[in-house]
Amino acid sequence: MVEILTGVHRIDGVNPYSYIIAEDDGSLTLVDTGMSKDGRKVLDYVQAKMSKKPSDLKTILLTHCHTPYVRGYP
């Protein structure tokens, strides 16, 4: 478990990093989702490391996007 501050967790193995904030009401906020292949890592972290349910994720905050590389795309 990587709790970098009280209630703020960095999910290892997700590139770029994703963070989960444990809210006072028990809900979770996910900051950045990682890449499409990282969904299972996020859910595993929520369940195994935080003892929470995926349904506890109430908010997802995206700070940026990743555009897939397409040949010929400017």
C-alpha positions as a LaTeX table, in Angstrom:
\begin{tabular}{lrrr}
\hline
Residue & $x$ (\AA) & $y$ (\AA) & $z$ (\AA) \\
\hline
Met1 & 0.00 & 0.00 & 0.00 \\
Val2 & 1.35 & 3.40 & $-0.91$ \\
Glu3 & $-0.40$ & 6.01 & 1.20 \\
Ile4 & 1.54 & 9.17 & 0.40 \\
Leu5 & $-0.54$ & 11.38 & 2.69 \\
Thr6 & $-3.33$ & 10.51 & 5.08 \\
Gly7 & $-6.17$ & 9.37 & 2.84 \\
Val8 & $-4.22$ & 9.80 & $-0.42$ \\
His9 & $-2.98$ & 6.64 & $-2.12$ \\
Arg10 & $-0.76$ & 6.26 & $-5.18$ \\
Ile11 & $-1.45$ & 3.10 & $-7.15$ \\
Asp12 & 1.84 & 1.46 & $-8.08$ \\
Gly13 & 2.10 & $-0.23$ & $-11.44$ \\
Val14 & $-0.16$ & 2.26 & $-13.19$ \\
Asn15 & 1.66 & 4.45 & $-15.66$ \\
Pro16 & 1.28 & 7.36 & $-15.43$ \\
Tyr17 & 0.41 & 7.37 & $-11.75$ \\
Ser18 & $-3.16$ & 7.23 & $-10.53$ \\
Tyr19 & $-4.24$ & 8.35 & $-7.11$ \\
Ile20 & $-7.17$ & 7.50 & $-4.86$ \\
Ile21 & $-8.46$ & 9.91 & $-2.26$ \\
Ala22 & $-10.42$ & 8.42 & 0.63 \\
Glu23 & $-13.16$ & 10.93 & 1.40 \\
Asp24 & $-14.51$ & 11.55 & 4.91 \\
Asp25 & $-17.87$ & 9.96 & 4.00 \\
Gly26 & $-16.18$ & 6.66 & 3.00 \\
Ser27 & $-16.41$ & 7.25 & $-0.75$ \\
Leu28 & $-13.37$ & 7.23 & $-3.00$ \\
Thr29 & $-12.19$ & 9.66 & $-5.66$ \\
Leu30 & $-9.92$ & 8.35 & $-8.42$ \\
Val31 & $-7.54$ & 10.94 & $-9.88$ \\
Asp32 & $-6.43$ & 9.85 & $-13.36$ \\
Thr33 & $-7.31$ & 6.37 & $-14.52$ \\
Gly34 & $-4.04$ & 5.33 & $-16.13$ \\
Met35 & $-4.13$ & 3.63 & $-19.49$ \\
Ser36 & $-6.88$ & 1.27 & $-20.66$ \\
Lys37 & $-4.93$ & $-1.81$ & $-19.53$ \\
Asp38 & $-4.68$ & $-0.47$ & $-15.96$ \\
Gly39 & $-8.33$ & $-0.83$ & $-14.94$ \\
Arg40 & $-7.80$ & $-4.17$ & $-13.22$ \\
Lys41 & $-4.86$ & $-2.77$ & $-11.21$ \\
Val42 & $-7.01$ & 0.08 & $-9.94$ \\
Leu43 & $-9.85$ & $-2.23$ & $-8.91$ \\
Asp44 & $-7.45$ & $-4.73$ & $-7.31$ \\
Tyr45 & $-5.89$ & $-1.91$ & $-5.27$ \\
Val46 & $-9.30$ & $-0.69$ & $-4.08$ \\
Gln47 & $-10.32$ & $-4.18$ & $-2.99$ \\
Ala48 & $-7.08$ & $-5.75$ & $-1.74$ \\
Lys49 & $-5.18$ & $-2.77$ & $-0.31$ \\
Met50 & $-8.02$ & $-0.54$ & 0.86 \\
Ser51 & $-10.63$ & $-3.20$ & 1.70 \\
Lys52 & $-13.21$ & $-1.22$ & $-0.26$ \\
Lys53 & $-15.67$ & $-2.10$ & $-3.02$ \\
Pro54 & $-15.44$ & $-0.81$ & $-6.59$ \\
Ser55 & $-18.83$ & 0.83 & $-6.00$ \\
Asp56 & $-17.14$ & 3.05 & $-3.37$ \\
Leu57 & $-15.48$ & 4.88 & $-6.28$ \\
Lys58 & $-17.92$ & 7.76 & $-6.63$ \\
Thr59 & $-15.85$ & 10.36 & $-8.49$ \\
Ile60 & $-13.26$ & 10.15 & $-11.26$ \\
Leu61 & $-11.16$ & 13.22 & $-11.95$ \\
Leu62 & $-9.18$ & 13.32 & $-15.20$ \\
Thr63 & $-6.40$ & 15.90 & $-15.27$ \\
His64 & $-5.31$ & 15.19 & $-18.85$ \\
Cys65 & $-5.80$ & 12.75 & $-21.72$ \\
His66 & $-3.58$ & 10.48 & $-23.76$ \\
Thr67 & $-4.18$ & 10.56 & $-27.48$ \\
Pro68 & $-3.35$ & 7.25 & $-29.10$ \\
Tyr69 & $-0.62$ & 7.47 & $-31.71$ \\
Val70 & $-2.09$ & 7.15 & $-35.18$ \\
Arg71 & 0.23 & 7.06 & $-38.18$ \\
Gly72 & $-0.27$ & 10.21 & $-40.20$ \\
Tyr73 & $-2.00$ & 12.05 & $-37.33$ \\
Pro74 & $-0.51$ & 15.55 & $-37.03$ \\
\hline
\end{tabular}
